[in-house]
Amino acid sequence: MLATFYAKALDADLPKPILGDRFAKEIVDRINYDWKKTAITAANSPSVTTRSAHFDNWARQFLTVNPAAVVVHLGCGLDARAFRLDPGPGVEWFDVDYPDVIRLREQLYPTRPHYRLIAASVTDPSWFTEIPRGRPLLMVGEGLTMYLTRDDGVALLRRVVDHAPSGELQFDAFNRLGIRSQWMNAVVRRAGATLHWGIEGPADIVDAVPGVRLLRWESPFDSASFARVAWYYRAMAAVMRPVPALRYMAQYHRYAF
Ligand SMILES: C[S@@+](CC[C@H](N)C(=O)[O-])C[C@H]1O[C@@H](n2cnc3c(N)ncnc32)[C@H](O)[C@@H]1O
């Protein structure tokens, strides 16, 4: 979470930022941490910021047509999505992460109306009692599913779908190659994290979560937010795109229910 947050702060200082997150930029300076340990540099920050920009776009689209929605932003880390999107007063927004993360957020971010923090594991069913029912529900999980086991992840998605009359699931995933090659991922390695759930494609979700309909599934290389990256990222994408296992090593998923 520190790595993705630092990427956003570095991006904000670039001549042409991809995300332009002024909250990350301001807050990073207030945390006493050796940020170099994250293995993030300005040059590799687009691997994070293109993803965040992508999910900002999808969330914005949902909120435009559902101005009275409930949002559960799962595994929020230190991300400022609620502040970047600044939804209208009809939206109830919940940022959910482990208690340590939520305690840190409380020290760093101001409060805002219609915005609440939930300190819990996303896999714990009990926090759902705090989420209003009967309204369109958006679940955003960025950089989350790979940290869950398949069973926990599927149970979570089913719980979201069962909670509301309609809504969307928006999340990213790694395929099994991405999970197997996690030792090559410097950010994951340095964080001492372990990745579990590999998702090969939408069938893994549609077959496991009754009631969902695929809206979009794409490789980060094919996302509109990727069009703004530097030449070396485009060159890497050109090499990886023809090989499906590489093209979809990371994936963006969007489902309606
Ligand atoms: C890679 S970070 C991504 C943070 C943020 N979404 C972003 O994109 O910047 C993964 C986040 O998921 C959280 N996380 C992982 N497993 C979780 C769980 N079971 N319950 C709650 N949060 C979890 C971590 O604490 C961390 O904040």
The ligand as an SDF file (V2000), in Angstrom:
LIG
                    3D

 27 29  0  0  0  0  0  0  0  0999 V2000
   -1.4670   -3.1570   -3.0260 C   0  0  0  0  0  0  0  0  0  0  0  0
   -2.3670   -2.3410   -1.7780 S   0  0  0  0  0  0  0  0  0  0  0  0
   -3.4970   -1.3770   -2.7490 C   0  0  0  0  0  0  0  0  0  0  0  0
   -4.0040   -0.1840   -2.0250 C   0  0  0  0  0  0  0  0  0  0  0  0
   -4.9220    0.7230   -2.8430 C   0  0  0  0  0  0  0  0  0  0  0  0
   -6.1030    0.0400   -3.2930 N   0  0  0  0  0  0  0  0  0  0  0  0
   -4.1790    1.2750   -4.0240 C   0  0  0  0  0  0  0  0  0  0  0  0
   -4.4390    0.8490   -5.1510 O   0  0  0  0  0  0  0  0  0  0  0  0
   -3.3250    2.1270   -3.8260 O   0  0  0  0  0  0  0  0  0  0  0  0
   -3.3890   -3.6370   -1.1290 C   0  0  0  0  0  0  0  0  0  0  0  0
   -4.2980   -3.1650   -0.0030 C   0  0  0  0  0  0  0  0  0  0  0  0
   -5.2260   -4.2000    0.2720 O   0  0  0  0  0  0  0  0  0  0  0  0
   -5.3170   -4.3290    1.6660 C   0  0  0  0  0  0  0  0  0  0  0  0
   -5.7750   -5.6740    1.9620 N   0  0  0  0  0  0  0  0  0  0  0  0
   -5.2440   -6.8510    1.5410 C   0  0  0  0  0  0  0  0  0  0  0  0
   -5.9520   -7.8830    2.0290 N   0  0  0  0  0  0  0  0  0  0  0  0
   -6.9470   -7.3360    2.7720 C   0  0  0  0  0  0  0  0  0  0  0  0
   -8.0120   -7.8570    3.5510 C   0  0  0  0  0  0  0  0  0  0  0  0
   -8.1930   -9.1810    3.6540 N   0  0  0  0  0  0  0  0  0  0  0  0
   -8.8290   -7.0110    4.1890 N   0  0  0  0  0  0  0  0  0  0  0  0
   -8.6560   -5.6590    4.0930 C   0  0  0  0  0  0  0  0  0  0  0  0
   -7.6730   -5.0960    3.3600 N   0  0  0  0  0  0  0  0  0  0  0  0
   -6.8370   -5.9310    2.7220 C   0  0  0  0  0  0  0  0  0  0  0  0
   -3.9310   -4.0330    2.1880 C   0  0  0  0  0  0  0  0  0  0  0  0
   -3.9370   -3.7010    3.5600 O   0  0  0  0  0  0  0  0  0  0  0  0
   -3.5370   -2.8680    1.2810 C   0  0  0  0  0  0  0  0  0  0  0  0
   -3.9430   -1.6350    1.8080 O   0  0  0  0  0  0  0  0  0  0  0  0
  1  2  1  0
  2  3  1  0
  2 10  1  0
  3  4  1  0
  4  5  1  0
  5  6  1  0
  5  7  1  0
  7  8  2  0
  7  9  1  0
 10 11  1  0
 11 12  1  0
 11 26  1  0
 12 13  1  0
 13 14  1  0
 13 24  1  0
 14 15  1  0
 14 23  1  0
 15 16  2  0
 16 17  1  0
 17 18  1  0
 17 23  2  0
 18 19  1  0
 18 20  2  0
 20 21  1  0
 21 22  2  0
 22 23  1  0
 24 25  1  0
 24 26  1  0
 26 27  1  0
M  CHG  2   2   1   9  -1
M  END
$$$$
